[in-house]
């Protein structure tokens, strides 16, 4: 909780904690490192949900602190939304690194807005849930697809570009998009699950996917609920990024 308090202070007032005693070799402790999860959209509820997922994935080996972006929509559905969110992601990531206990940052939107600039700016590892989901889905040469709620053509085209940039284009089986207004759909877990389940069936049966990425941080909880219905893995993007961050913190990657 100390790391959380310090981070909140830094993000709100740029203050610094008063350290009054230095540890000696006999009483030095190794505090749990902190992973900061930045939600590029403005939905604080989604931030809390994604933090819960990341905490469960790290099994207490790291503190996970959520930070919510501001001045952007509650659901990012277009490439312009992603571009608009990027600067806020970078600013919040830079602020987070002022806490020396922060060991890694996760950018928790599937298109990874601001990821490259933040990586170039800060001195600690930064992970995008999009990149890490692709890596997990393609593990062992698996063909994989994506299901998402966002129909924007430019955003869908960017997924193919990400697959190509990561060297997975030959494994990429495309995107299946749920019908209807995504903003309304995510308000109902039951309707969201039903729509995503149909899209997953199509990705497997028609596209030949052997793993399916749930394309968006806010879709992660649905992936966990739907997994028992499918024999192929549904890749939870937040979990993939949390696992990658933990491996770096532990020095195993």
C-alpha positions in Angstrom: 0.0 0.0 0.0 3.0 2.3 0.5 3.8 2.2 -3.2 0.2 3.0 -4.0 0.1 6.0 -1.7 3.4 7.3 -3.1 2.2 6.9 -6.7 -1.1 8.7 -6.1 0.8 11.6 -4.5 3.1 11.8 -7.4 0.4 11.7 -10.0 -1.7 14.4 -8.3 0.8 16.8 -6.8 4.3 15.7 -7.8 5.2 15.6 -4.1 7.9 13.3 -2.6 7.7 11.0 0.3 9.8 11.9 3.4 12.3 9.1 4.0 13.7 9.5 7.5 15.7 6.3 8.0 18.0 4.4 5.8 18.0 0.6 6.0 21.1 -1.2 7.2 22.3 -4.5 5.8 20.7 -6.2 8.8 17.2 -4.7 8.4 17.0 -4.2 4.6 13.8 -5.6 3.1 12.9 -6.1 -0.5 9.5 -4.5 -1.1 7.2 -5.9 -3.7 7.7 -4.1 -6.9 4.8 -2.2 -8.5 3.4 -2.6 -12.0 1.4 0.5 -13.2 -1.5 -0.4 -15.5 -2.5 2.6 -17.6 -6.0 2.5 -19.0 -5.9 4.7 -22.1 -9.7 5.3 -21.9 -11.6 7.3 -19.3 -13.6 4.4 -17.8 -12.4 4.1 -14.2 -14.6 0.9 -13.8 -12.7 -0.7 -16.7 -9.4 0.3 -15.0 -10.5 -1.4 -11.8 -11.5 -4.6 -13.7 -8.2 -4.8 -15.6 -6.2 -4.2 -12.4 -8.1 -7.1 -10.8 -7.2 -9.4 -13.7 -3.5 -8.3 -13.6 -3.4 -8.8 -9.8 -4.8 -12.3 -10.2 -2.2 -13.1 -12.9 0.7 -11.9 -10.8 -0.4 -14.0 -7.7 0.8 -11.3 -5.2 4.3 -11.2 -6.7 3.8 -7.5 -7.6 1.5 -4.7 -6.7 -0.7 -3.5 -9.5 -1.7 0.1 -9.5 -4.3 1.4 -12.0 -4.2 4.8 -13.7 -7.1 6.1 -15.8 -6.7 8.5 -18.7 -8.8 11.6 -18.9 -10.2 13.8 -21.7 -10.9 10.8 -24.0 -14.0 8.6 -24.5 -14.9 5.8 -22.1 -14.4 3.3 -25.0 -11.8 3.8 -27.7 -13.3 2.6 -30.9 -11.4 4.4 -33.7 -7.8 5.1 -34.7 -8.4 8.8 -33.9 -9.5 7.8 -30.4 -6.3 5.9 -30.0 -4.2 8.9 -31.3 -6.0 11.2 -28.9 -5.3 8.9 -26.0 -1.6 8.5 -26.6 -0.4 11.7 -25.1 -2.2 11.1 -21.9 -0.8 7.6 -21.7 2.8 9.0 -22.1 2.2 11.7 -19.4 0.8 9.2 -16.9 3.6 6.8 -17.6 6.3 9.4 -17.1 4.7 10.5 -13.8 4.5 6.9 -12.7 8.3 6.4 -13.0 8.9 9.0 -10.4 8.1 6.3 -7.8 11.3 4.3 -7.7 9.4 1.2 -6.7 7.6 1.1 -10.1 9.3 -1.6 -12.1 7.1 -1.9 -15.2 4.2 -0.2 -17.0 1.4 -1.8 -18.9 -0.5 0.1 -21.6 -3.9 -1.5 -21.4 -5.7 -0.8 -24.7 -5.5 -3.3 -27.5 -4.0 -0.9 -30.0 -1.3 0.1 -27.5 -1.7 3.8 -27.9 1.4 5.8 -26.9 3.4 2.6 -26.4 6.4 3.4 -28.6 6.8 7.0 -27.4 6.5 5.9 -23.7 9.1 3.2 -24.2 11.4 5.8 -25.7 10.9 8.2 -22.9 11.1 6.1 -19.7 13.8 3.9 -18.3 11.7 0.9 -17.2 10.1 -1.8 -19.3 6.7 -0.9 -20.9 4.3 -3.6 -22.2 1.3 -3.2 -24.5 -1.5 -5.6 -24.1 -1.9 -5.8 -27.9 1.7 -6.9 -28.5 1.7 -9.4 -25.7 -1.6 -10.9 -26.7 -0.2 -11.5 -30.2 2.9 -13.1 -28.8 0.9 -15.5 -26.6 -1.6 -16.3 -29.3 1.1 -17.2 -31.8 3.2 -19.3 -29.4 4.4 -22.5 -31.0 3.4 -21.3 -34.4 -0.4 -21.4 -33.7 -2.7 -19.7 -36.2 -4.8 -17.2 -34.4 -7.6 -14.7 -34.8 -9.1 -11.7 -33.1 -12.6 -11.0 -31.9 -13.5 -7.4 -31.0 -16.5 -5.1 -30.7 -15.0 -2.2 -32.6 -15.8 -2.1 -36.4 -13.7 0.8 -37.4 -11.9 -0.3 -40.7 -8.7 1.6 -39.9 -8.5 0.1 -36.5 -9.0 -3.4 -37.9 -6.4 -2.7 -40.5 -4.0 -1.8 -37.7 -4.3 -5.3 -36.2 -3.0 -6.8 -39.5 -0.2 -4.3 -39.4 0.7 -5.3 -35.9 0.7 -9.0 -36.9 3.1 -8.1 -39.7 5.4 -6.0 -37.6 5.7 -8.7 -35.0 6.4 -11.4 -37.6 3.1 -13.2 -37.3 1.4 -12.4 -40.5 1.5 -16.0 -41.8 -0.3 -17.1 -38.6 -2.9 -14.3 -38.6 -6.4 -15.4 -39.4 -8.1 -12.0 -39.3 -10.8 -10.3 -37.2 -14.4 -11.1 -36.3 -16.4 -8.1 -35.1 -19.6 -8.3 -33.0 -22.6 -6.6 -34.5 -24.2 -3.4 -33.1 -23.0 -0.4 -31.2 -20.0 -1.4 -29.1 -20.6 1.3 -26.6 -24.1 -0.1 -25.8 -22.9 -3.7 -26.1 -20.3 -3.4 -23.3 -22.9 -2.2 -20.9 -24.5 -5.6 -20.8 -22.2 -8.5 -19.8 -24.8 -11.1 -21.0 -25.2 -9.5 -24.4 -21.5 -9.0 -24.7 -20.7 -12.6 -23.9 -23.3 -13.9 -26.4 -22.0 -11.7 -29.2 -18.3 -12.5 -28.5 -19.1 -16.2 -28.3 -20.6 -16.2 -31.8 -17.6 -14.3 -33.1 -15.2 -16.8 -31.5 -17.1 -19.7 -33.1 -16.7 -18.0 -36.5 -13.0 -17.4 -35.9 -12.4 -21.0 -35.1 -14.8 -22.7 -37.5 -14.5 -20.4 -40.5 -11.1 -18.8 -40.2 -9.2 -21.8 -38.7 -7.9 -20.1 -35.6 -6.3 -22.3 -33.0 -6.2 -19.4 -30.5 -8.5 -16.4 -30.3 -7.5 -13.0 -28.9 -10.1 -11.0 -27.1 -9.3 -7.7 -28.8 -9.7 -5.1 -26.0 -8.9 -4.8 -22.3 -12.5 -4.3 -21.4 -13.3 -7.7 -23.0 -10.9 -9.6 -20.7 -13.6 -10.6 -18.2 -15.7 -12.0 -21.0 -12.8 -14.1 -22.1 -12.6 -15.8 -18.7 -16.3 -16.4 -18.6 -16.4 -17.8 -22.1 -13.3 -20.0 -22.0 -15.1 -23.1 -20.7 -17.2 -23.2 -23.9 -14.2 -23.6 -26.1 -11.3 -26.0 -26.6 -8.9 -23.4 -28.0 -7.4 -20.8 -25.7 -9.1 -17.4 -25.5 -6.1 -15.1 -25.0 -6.7 -12.5 -22.3 -4.6 -9.5 -23.4 -4.3 -8.0 -19.9 -3.1 -11.3 -18.5 -0.6 -11.7 -21.3 0.9 -8.3 -20.5 0.9 -8.9 -16.8 2.7 -12.2 -17.2 5.3 -10.6 -19.4 5.9 -7.7 -17.0 6.3 -10.2 -14.1 8.8 -12.2 -15.9 11.0 -9.1 -16.5 10.6 -8.1 -12.8 11.7 -11.5 -11.8 14.6 -11.5 -14.3 13.4 -14.5 -16.3 12.8 -12.7 -19.6 
